[in-house]
Amino acid sequence: MLAVRHAVRAATVEAGFGLIDQTRIVTAASELARNAYVYGGGGTLEMEILHRSGQRGLRLTFRDRGPGITDLDRALTDGFTTGGGLGHGLGGARRLMHEFQVRSTAGEGTAVTVIHWNER
């Protein structure tokens, strides 16, 4: 998890994000990496710096080959957890980022893609 936090922090600096946005993005990434590890048995992270109309952004995609999310609406509800956490992982990450997408297939895994745009 620490490696994910460091890699994402470096990407936010490269994309020109200020300290507050860096913290938001790293926090969301940490939650998503933890979910992939705990519920998906591990996974991968892809990062891409984006450009649109003179604005930079950062896209993060977390993929795992776990059991999938059977009830996505419930999983996005604050306080819901199937483990011992506080239940803020997916919902919290969604609130911290500008764009949020989850694709999950039972028995095949989950992919969560998030984007944060640099509004400076």
C-alpha positions as CSV (number, residue, x, y, z in Angstrom):
1,M,0.0,0.0,0.0
2,L,2.8,2.4,0.8
3,A,4.2,1.9,-2.7
4,V,0.8,2.9,-4.2
5,R,0.7,6.0,-2.0
6,H,4.2,7.1,-3.1
7,A,3.6,6.4,-6.8
8,V,0.3,8.3,-6.8
9,R,1.8,11.2,-4.8
10,A,4.6,11.5,-7.4
11,A,2.0,11.5,-10.3
12,T,0.0,14.2,-8.6
13,V,3.1,16.4,-8.3
14,E,4.0,15.7,-12.0
15,A,0.4,16.7,-13.0
16,G,0.8,20.0,-11.0
17,F,-1.8,19.4,-8.3
18,G,-1.7,21.5,-5.2
19,L,-1.3,20.0,-1.7
20,I,-5.0,19.7,-0.9
21,D,-5.8,17.9,-4.2
22,Q,-2.7,15.7,-3.8
23,T,-4.0,14.6,-0.4
24,R,-7.5,13.9,-1.8
25,I,-6.2,11.8,-4.6
26,V,-3.7,9.9,-2.5
27,T,-6.4,9.2,0.1
28,A,-8.8,7.9,-2.5
29,A,-6.0,5.8,-4.0
30,S,-5.1,4.3,-0.6
31,E,-8.8,3.3,0.0
32,L,-9.1,1.7,-3.4
33,A,-5.8,-0.1,-3.1
34,R,-6.8,-1.4,0.3
35,N,-10.1,-2.7,-1.1
36,A,-8.3,-4.4,-4.0
37,Y,-5.9,-6.1,-1.5
38,V,-8.5,-7.1,1.1
39,Y,-11.4,-8.0,-1.0
40,G,-9.8,-8.8,-4.4
41,G,-6.6,-10.6,-3.2
42,G,-4.4,-7.9,-4.7
43,G,-4.4,-6.3,-8.1
44,T,-2.9,-3.7,-10.4
45,L,-2.9,0.1,-10.7
46,E,-2.6,2.0,-13.9
47,M,-2.0,5.7,-13.8
48,E,-2.3,8.2,-16.6
49,I,-1.9,12.0,-16.7
50,L,-4.7,13.5,-18.8
51,H,-4.9,16.7,-20.8
52,R,-8.1,18.5,-21.9
53,S,-8.6,22.1,-22.9
54,G,-5.4,23.2,-21.2
55,Q,-6.3,21.3,-18.0
56,R,-4.4,18.4,-16.6
57,G,-5.9,15.5,-14.7
58,L,-5.0,12.1,-13.3
59,R,-6.7,8.9,-14.1
60,L,-6.2,5.9,-11.7
61,T,-7.5,2.4,-12.6
62,F,-7.5,-0.3,-9.9
63,R,-8.1,-3.9,-11.1
64,D,-8.4,-7.1,-9.2
65,R,-9.4,-10.7,-10.0
66,G,-11.4,-11.2,-6.8
67,P,-15.0,-12.4,-6.4
68,G,-16.5,-9.2,-7.6
69,I,-19.0,-6.9,-5.9
70,T,-22.4,-8.5,-5.7
71,D,-24.4,-5.4,-4.6
72,L,-22.7,-2.3,-5.9
73,D,-25.3,0.1,-4.6
74,R,-24.9,-1.3,-1.1
75,A,-21.1,-1.3,-1.4
76,L,-21.2,2.5,-2.2
77,T,-23.4,3.2,0.9
78,D,-21.5,4.9,3.7
79,G,-21.1,2.6,6.7
80,F,-21.5,-0.6,4.7
81,T,-18.7,-3.0,5.1
82,T,-18.2,-6.8,4.7
83,G,-15.0,-6.5,6.7
84,G,-13.8,-4.8,9.8
85,G,-13.4,-1.3,8.3
86,L,-15.5,1.8,8.7
87,G,-17.3,1.4,5.4
88,H,-16.0,4.6,3.8
89,G,-13.8,3.0,1.0
90,L,-15.7,3.1,-2.2
91,G,-18.1,5.9,-1.2
92,G,-15.3,8.0,0.3
93,A,-13.2,7.6,-2.8
94,R,-16.1,8.6,-5.0
95,R,-16.6,11.8,-3.0
96,L,-12.9,12.7,-3.3
97,M,-12.7,12.4,-7.0
98,H,-14.4,14.2,-9.9
99,E,-15.2,11.1,-11.9
100,F,-15.8,7.6,-10.6
101,Q,-16.7,4.3,-12.4
102,V,-16.9,0.7,-11.1
103,R,-17.1,-2.4,-13.3
104,S,-17.5,-5.6,-11.4
105,T,-18.3,-9.1,-12.6
106,A,-19.1,-12.0,-10.2
107,G,-16.2,-14.4,-10.1
108,E,-14.0,-12.3,-12.4
109,G,-13.1,-9.2,-10.4
110,T,-13.6,-5.5,-10.2
111,A,-12.1,-2.5,-11.9
112,V,-12.5,1.0,-10.4
113,T,-11.5,4.0,-12.5
114,V,-11.3,7.5,-10.9
115,I,-10.3,10.8,-12.4
116,H,-9.4,14.1,-10.6
117,W,-9.0,17.3,-12.7
118,N,-6.5,20.0,-11.8
119,E,-8.7,23.1,-11.3
120,R,-5.8,25.5,-10.7
